[in-house]
Amino acid sequence: MAIRFEDIKPKIGSRILWDDRADLFTEEAAAAIRAKVEERTVVVFPKVDLTDEEQLRITDLMGGRIRITGRNNVQEIENDDVYQVTLDAKINPQPEYVLGTFFWHMDGITIDTPPPFATLLSCRRKAPQGGQTEFASTYAAYEGLPEAEKAALEGLKAVHSVKASLRHIEDAIPEKVRDAVIGIGLIKEHPIVWTHDSGRKSMIIGTTADHVANMPIPQGRALLIRLQEWAAQPDYSYRHEWEEGDFAVWDNTGAMHRVIPYDERSGRMMHRTTIAGTETIN
Ligand SMILES: [Fe+2]
């Protein structure tokens, strides 16, 4: 097989390299990429310049597409399975959910299906300032916790909501749409430690996690914020500086992600697809 991988950081991130671009679109390559995403959290395809059709082909080969975002966008593209991530008001008249991604989160935690396995992003236009995406491996972060802290997390559950994920920007949302914007999604209780079918453990944390069930609100929120900070430390996280044409795939079931703030007039444009999850949370 004429694809190969190289590590970006010791505990997170790989780059895929290829001789012939056609080698990226085979079932064999998709299985190898999926395994690498699970092992290394994020796989970057430098300057691969995928078309939407090619991105969807990789999405399907790696496990199958799912749509997780409602359609507020007035997209420039026809295909509804590709979501244009942008703050451009002509395309995205309701920017709040994109603004919410300035903060550490996982995708699809408050929907009624298993969380998406992976999110896939192509950089069509980068922002002149900001707009980098950061990834934090909650597998590596969990593994690195002191044993006493791992024991203390056993059995704890957190309550997740879209409202919580927008807490930092709630007062910046126009009042006439605020209740509707923060009211979407379900309120879901998930264990903080997710024991996967593989036996490995990751953490379900990020801004959707509002509080810890059966724990006083201040103590629970302080714990959730400390876990976010722990996972975001440089050993477990990676910041990707996008170049136009870059494509990245990450394991949404074992990582938080966020974008470094950028301006709505920056022109930043990302094309996103999503791979359906197959694992219910245990
Ligand atoms: Fe996201």
Residues whose N, C-alpha, C, O or C-beta is under 5 A from the ligand:
A	BS01	LIG	T101 D107
